[in-house]
Amino acid sequence: MRIRSRMLPVLIGLAVTAPQLEAQRSVEGAWTIVEAWGETAAGETWSFGENVQPSLFIFSGGYYSFTAVKGAEPRQQIPEGTTRADLTPEEGDAV
């Protein structure tokens, strides 16, 4: 009987706080990468935080979408005064 009387307040507390805990773990919204780090297969660690490429992650109502620039270096810029129509296919790929 003692165990039941002690467990009842704990169970009631969990039932009341569980929805609040779930809401705190939600990732819904728009996010961007600000820093990344990891470890290679060889065991070497890597990280970058100053030269992070643009990204956008959107989580909403059970759906998600993301876009990110791959690579560690910024993409080439179109030369000033040039339009995309003026670029060669190779220059367009580089941009």
C-alpha positions in Angstrom: 0.0 0.0 0.0 2.9 2.4 0.8 4.4 2.0 -2.7 1.0 2.8 -4.3 0.6 5.9 -2.2 4.1 7.1 -3.1 3.8 6.3 -6.8 0.5 8.1 -7.3 1.9 11.6 -6.9 4.8 10.7 -9.2 2.5 9.3 -11.9 0.2 12.4 -11.7 3.3 14.6 -11.9 4.5 12.8 -15.0 1.1 12.9 -16.6 0.9 16.7 -16.1 4.5 17.5 -17.2 4.9 15.0 -20.1 3.1 17.2 -22.7 5.3 20.2 -21.6 8.5 18.2 -21.9 7.4 17.1 -25.4 6.8 20.7 -26.4 10.3 21.7 -25.3 11.9 19.0 -27.5 10.1 20.3 -30.7 12.2 21.4 -33.5 9.4 23.0 -35.4 10.4 26.2 -37.1 13.2 27.5 -39.4 16.8 26.7 -38.7 20.2 27.4 -40.2 23.6 25.9 -39.6 25.9 28.1 -37.5 28.6 25.5 -36.6 29.5 22.0 -37.6 31.9 19.4 -36.2 32.5 15.7 -36.4 35.0 12.9 -36.7 36.4 11.3 -39.8 36.6 7.5 -40.3 40.3 7.7 -39.4 39.4 9.2 -36.0 40.5 12.8 -36.8 38.2 15.6 -35.6 37.1 18.4 -37.8 35.0 21.6 -37.3 34.1 24.8 -38.9 32.2 27.8 -37.5 33.5 30.9 -39.2 33.1 29.8 -42.8 29.7 28.2 -42.6 27.9 28.0 -46.0 24.2 29.2 -46.2 21.5 26.8 -45.3 17.8 26.7 -44.4 15.9 23.9 -42.6 12.2 24.2 -42.2 10.1 21.8 -39.9 6.4 22.3 -39.8 3.4 20.1 -39.0 5.2 16.7 -39.6 6.8 18.0 -42.9 10.3 19.2 -43.5 12.3 20.9 -46.2 16.0 21.9 -46.4 18.5 23.4 -48.7 22.2 24.0 -48.1 25.3 24.9 -50.0 27.7 21.9 -50.0 31.4 22.5 -49.7 33.8 24.5 -47.6 34.5 27.4 -49.9 32.1 30.1 -51.0 30.8 29.8 -54.6 32.2 32.1 -57.3 30.3 35.4 -57.9 29.1 36.5 -61.3 31.5 39.2 -62.5 30.1 42.7 -62.1 28.2 43.9 -65.2 27.6 40.3 -66.4 24.3 38.5 -66.6 23.7 34.7 -66.3 23.0 34.7 -70.1 26.6 35.9 -70.7 28.2 33.0 -68.9 29.6 30.0 -70.6 28.2 26.6 -69.4 31.4 26.0 -67.3 31.2 29.4 -65.7 27.5 28.8 -64.9 28.3 25.5 -63.3 31.0 27.2 -61.2 28.6 29.8 -60.0 
